[in-house]
Amino acid sequence: MKKWFRSNWSTVIFAIALIILLVSLDAKAWLMRQVASTGLLNSKISEPKAKNTSTAPSVSYTDFTIKDEMGTVTSVSKLKGKVVFINFWASWCPPCRAEFPSIQQFYEKYRSNPNIVFLTINLDDDLALGKSYLKEKGFTVPFLTPAGSIPKEIYGGSLPTTVVLDKNGEIRFHHTGLADYSKASFYDQIDQLLKE
């Protein structure tokens, strides 16, 4: 047995690491965070769309409402004049767990800026799991839930999904999947939106 282990130690270590990755949500999140830190998965904030003078119907995602832990309901339409960062997440979702430290870091950097609002919206079936996850990890982002249906323009059913609205309520960033929101390049884009 010792002889076999000596000649196959790397295979044993690889197998143990693979088992840990398959079983542990935090291990999966760590690996995904390493991939996200390369910046390959990030998308960029888009330029504002040209004003449409046709009679096309207006987008209805601004009717979207969210609820905080105290039960206070807020409509996204009331947030015009501010940059709005929306992130849909769940505690059971490894990519959500992977990007959450970067969201917390982004939140810490901008939380005192009155011109940006953070809507971190939990989609766990059991909300206690989401609250427990934030508490366990020491995250201080707002714990919010949908107060009604979620418009398909901002959420198509994949977690995590992140949307950034400019001060006019226009979608300027829509990213499905893991990303790193703690990069200087993302902060520069947010700073530009805050200046518009």
C-alpha positions as CSV (number, residue, x, y, z in Angstrom):
1,M,0.0,0.0,0.0
2,K,2.8,2.4,0.9
3,K,4.6,1.6,-2.4
4,W,1.4,2.3,-4.4
5,F,0.8,5.6,-2.5
6,R,4.4,6.8,-3.2
7,S,4.0,6.2,-6.9
8,N,0.5,7.6,-7.1
9,W,0.5,10.4,-4.5
10,S,-0.4,13.1,-7.1
11,T,-3.4,11.1,-8.3
12,V,-4.6,10.7,-4.7
13,I,-4.3,14.4,-4.0
14,F,-6.1,15.3,-7.2
15,A,-8.9,12.9,-6.4
16,I,-9.3,14.4,-2.9
17,A,-9.4,17.9,-4.3
18,L,-12.0,16.8,-6.9
19,I,-14.2,15.3,-4.2
20,I,-13.9,18.5,-2.1
21,L,-14.9,20.6,-5.2
22,L,-17.9,18.3,-5.9
23,V,-19.1,18.4,-2.3
24,S,-18.3,21.9,-0.9
25,L,-20.2,25.0,-2.2
26,D,-17.4,27.2,-0.7
27,A,-14.7,25.2,-2.5
28,K,-16.6,25.6,-5.8
29,A,-17.0,29.3,-5.1
30,W,-13.3,29.7,-4.4
31,L,-12.3,28.0,-7.7
32,M,-14.8,30.2,-9.6
33,R,-13.5,33.3,-7.9
34,Q,-10.0,32.5,-9.2
35,V,-11.4,32.2,-12.7
36,A,-13.4,35.5,-12.3
37,S,-10.4,37.3,-11.0
38,T,-8.8,37.0,-14.5
39,G,-11.5,39.4,-15.8
40,L,-12.4,37.1,-18.7
41,L,-16.0,36.7,-17.6
42,N,-16.8,40.4,-17.2
43,S,-18.8,42.5,-19.6
44,K,-18.7,46.3,-20.0
45,I,-21.2,49.0,-19.3
46,S,-22.7,50.1,-22.6
47,E,-23.1,53.5,-24.0
48,P,-26.6,55.1,-23.6
49,K,-29.0,54.3,-26.5
50,A,-29.9,57.1,-28.9
51,K,-33.2,58.7,-28.0
52,N,-36.0,56.9,-29.8
53,T,-38.5,59.4,-31.3
54,S,-40.9,56.7,-32.5
55,T,-44.0,55.7,-30.6
56,A,-42.5,52.4,-29.3
57,P,-43.9,51.3,-25.9
58,S,-41.7,52.2,-22.9
59,V,-39.9,49.4,-21.1
60,S,-41.8,48.2,-18.0
61,Y,-39.0,47.0,-15.8
62,T,-39.2,50.2,-13.8
63,D,-42.4,48.9,-12.3
64,F,-40.3,46.2,-10.5
65,T,-40.7,46.4,-6.7
66,I,-38.5,45.0,-4.0
67,K,-38.9,44.5,-0.3
68,D,-36.4,44.9,2.6
69,E,-36.2,42.9,5.8
70,M,-38.6,45.3,7.5
71,G,-41.2,44.8,4.8
72,T,-40.8,48.2,3.2
73,V,-41.5,48.1,-0.5
74,T,-39.6,50.2,-3.0
75,S,-40.2,50.6,-6.7
76,V,-37.2,50.8,-9.0
77,S,-39.0,53.7,-10.8
78,K,-38.6,55.8,-7.6
79,L,-34.8,55.4,-7.9
80,K,-34.5,57.6,-11.1
81,G,-31.6,60.1,-10.7
82,K,-29.4,57.4,-9.1
83,V,-27.2,54.6,-10.5
84,V,-28.8,51.3,-9.5
85,F,-26.8,48.1,-9.1
86,I,-29.1,45.1,-9.1
87,N,-27.8,41.6,-8.3
88,F,-30.0,38.5,-8.2
89,W,-28.5,35.7,-6.1
90,A,-29.2,32.7,-3.9
91,S,-27.2,31.0,-1.2
92,W,-27.2,27.6,-2.9
93,C,-25.6,29.0,-6.1
94,P,-21.8,28.5,-6.3
95,P,-21.3,31.3,-8.9
96,C,-23.2,33.7,-6.6
97,R,-21.0,32.7,-3.7
98,A,-18.0,33.2,-5.9
99,E,-18.8,36.7,-6.9
100,F,-20.3,37.9,-3.5
101,P,-16.9,39.0,-2.0
102,S,-16.4,41.3,-4.9
103,I,-19.9,42.7,-4.6
104,Q,-19.3,43.3,-0.9
105,Q,-16.0,45.1,-1.7
106,F,-17.9,47.2,-4.4
107,Y,-20.6,48.0,-1.8
108,E,-18.1,49.0,0.8
109,K,-16.4,51.4,-1.7
110,Y,-19.6,53.1,-2.8
111,R,-22.1,52.7,0.1
112,S,-21.7,56.2,1.3
113,N,-22.3,57.7,-2.2
114,P,-25.9,59.0,-2.2
115,N,-26.1,58.7,-6.0
116,I,-25.8,54.9,-6.1
117,V,-28.3,52.3,-4.8
118,F,-27.5,48.6,-4.2
119,L,-30.3,46.1,-4.7
120,T,-28.9,42.7,-3.8
121,I,-32.0,40.5,-4.3
122,N,-32.2,37.1,-2.7
123,L,-34.1,34.3,-4.6
124,D,-33.7,31.5,-2.1
125,D,-37.0,29.5,-1.6
126,D,-36.2,29.7,2.1
127,L,-35.2,33.3,2.9
128,A,-33.7,32.2,6.2
129,L,-30.9,30.4,4.2
130,G,-30.0,33.6,2.4
131,K,-30.0,35.7,5.6
132,S,-27.9,33.0,7.3
133,Y,-25.4,33.0,4.5
134,L,-24.9,36.8,4.7
135,K,-24.5,36.6,8.4
136,E,-22.1,33.6,8.4
137,K,-19.8,35.3,5.8
138,G,-20.0,38.8,7.4
139,F,-21.5,40.4,4.3
140,T,-23.3,43.7,5.0
141,V,-25.1,44.3,1.6
142,P,-28.8,44.9,1.8
143,F,-30.9,41.7,2.0
144,L,-33.8,42.3,-0.4
145,T,-36.5,40.1,-2.0
146,P,-38.9,40.7,-4.9
147,A,-42.2,42.2,-3.9
148,G,-43.9,41.0,-7.1
149,S,-43.0,39.5,-10.4
150,I,-39.6,40.1,-11.8
151,P,-39.6,41.6,-15.4
152,K,-37.9,39.5,-18.0
153,E,-36.0,42.5,-19.2
154,I,-33.8,42.4,-16.1
155,Y,-33.9,38.7,-15.0
156,G,-34.3,35.7,-17.3
157,G,-34.0,33.0,-14.7
158,S,-30.2,32.4,-14.5
159,L,-28.2,33.0,-11.3
160,P,-26.3,35.2,-10.7
161,T,-27.6,38.0,-12.9
162,T,-26.4,41.6,-12.5
163,V,-28.0,44.7,-14.0
164,V,-26.8,48.3,-13.7
165,L,-29.3,51.1,-14.5
166,D,-28.1,54.6,-15.2
167,K,-29.6,57.8,-13.7
168,N,-32.4,57.7,-16.4
169,G,-33.3,54.2,-15.5
170,E,-31.8,52.8,-18.7
171,I,-30.1,49.4,-18.6
172,R,-26.4,50.0,-19.2
173,F,-25.0,46.7,-18.0
174,H,-26.6,43.2,-18.0
175,H,-24.5,40.3,-17.1
176,T,-25.6,36.7,-16.5
177,G,-23.1,34.5,-14.7
178,L,-20.1,35.0,-12.5
179,A,-18.1,38.3,-12.6
180,D,-15.7,40.2,-10.5
181,Y,-17.1,43.6,-9.4
182,S,-14.0,44.6,-7.4
183,K,-11.8,45.6,-10.3
184,A,-10.6,49.2,-10.9
185,S,-11.9,49.0,-14.5
186,F,-15.5,48.3,-13.2
187,Y,-15.2,51.2,-10.7
188,D,-14.1,53.5,-13.5
189,Q,-17.2,52.6,-15.5
190,I,-19.4,53.2,-12.4
191,D,-17.7,56.6,-11.8
192,Q,-18.4,57.5,-15.4
193,L,-22.1,56.6,-14.9
194,L,-22.2,58.7,-11.7
195,K,-20.9,61.7,-13.6
196,E,-23.5,61.5,-16.4
